[in-house]
Amino acid sequence: MSMDRRGPSVKGTRAYDGTGRQERARRQLDVTLDAALALFLDEGYRAITVEAIAGAAGISAATIYKSYGGKSGLVRRLCTRALEGVGPVPAEERSNALRTASDPRQLVEGWGRLTAEVSPRVSPIMLLLRTAGATDPEAAALYDELDAARLRRMTANARSLAAAGHLGSGVTTPDARDVLWLCSSPELYDLLIRRRRWSLTKFQRFVTETMVSALL
């Protein structure tokens, strides 16, 4: 008599859920960046070592080198995070979406709000690099790279204003680019917020009215 030998039943395997792991990685990223930013702003770019940042973040220096390539990579990631602004939608995406507005003043007011949102986050980092760049070639190169990226963004915004017919009489696209570049500069933030102690509300109003009067 033959016997029907069947192996043990195989239960369906549960799909791997990496949500928890991803969340832990995101929290560790924030901890590392927060530690790096605090140390950089307190003691300066050159004075801080990767080992000091690793110790403050509770990770190994090797992890930082592997993930970011060193201090310059950390600062680049800090700037990227700062430029995202506040909320789930990155500031650059919100800025691009504003270009579809039919009312040019509404468009420029939106850019003014985004400038006031992003400037307190990114300007201190840029100013840190500018200071360090006087004696540190790596910091100087990174500052130039990030500043060039900002100029490209402002050029794209100026071209969108020109294409929509929003620029005032006699205002060229290069003129608009330079006004937008000035209003988004860390130097303007430094002068008015850090040195003259303006409120962020006053700064936003000034930036918005400057852009409106110069561009439209």
ABEGO torsion letter per residue (X at the ends): XBBBBBBBBBBBBBBBBAAAAAAAAAAAAAAAAAAAAAAAAAAEAAABBAAAAAAAAGBBAAAAAAAAGEAAAAAAAAAAAAAAEBEABBAAAAAAAAAABABAAAAAAAAAAAAAAAAAAAAAAAAAAAAAAAABAAAAAAAAAAAAAAAAAAAAAAAAAAAAGABBBGBBAAAAAAAAAAAABAAAAAAAAAAAGBBAAAAAAAAAAAAAAAAX
